[in-house]
Structures are given as structure tokens and as C-alpha cells.
Amino acid sequence: MSSGTPELAWSKSSYSGSQGDSCVEVAIAEQAVHVRDSKDVRRPAFTMGREGWGRFVRFAAER
């Protein structure tokens, strides 16, 4: 990337189906966590701080 921004390494849950067309992908960066829809990766990702992501994951794990 010419802007000096490092490329994000996107990953999806091992619970995602083998087709890979209905997944949420996550990229964890130093200061933020980025979330995107695997069906439309050209759309902007939802970005939140790492602390907020941790709270979300803990909440989801309790459900």
C-alpha cells in the first residue's frame, strides 16, 4: 500500500462453513480490531478499539 499503512491479515472463525460465503472476518491490528463481511470485502470494515472487542467477545461467550 502506498499510504504506509500495513496490510491487514484477515481471518475467519473455524466455525464458519466450508463455502466461506457467509462469514464475518476479523483483522487484529496494534490499536484496533477490524470486522468485515466476507461477501463484500470492498465495503468499509467496522473498527473498534481492542478493549471494546474484548468486552464484545466476553459478552458473546456468555451467551
Sequence and secondary structure as in RCSB ss.txt:
>XXXX:A:sequence
MSSGTPELAWSKSSYSGSQGDSCVEVAIAEQAVHVRDSKDVRRPAFTMGREGWGRFVRFAAER
>XXXX:A:secstr
 TTS      EE TTS TT SS EEEEE SSEEEEEETT TTS  EEEEHHHHHHHHHHHHH 
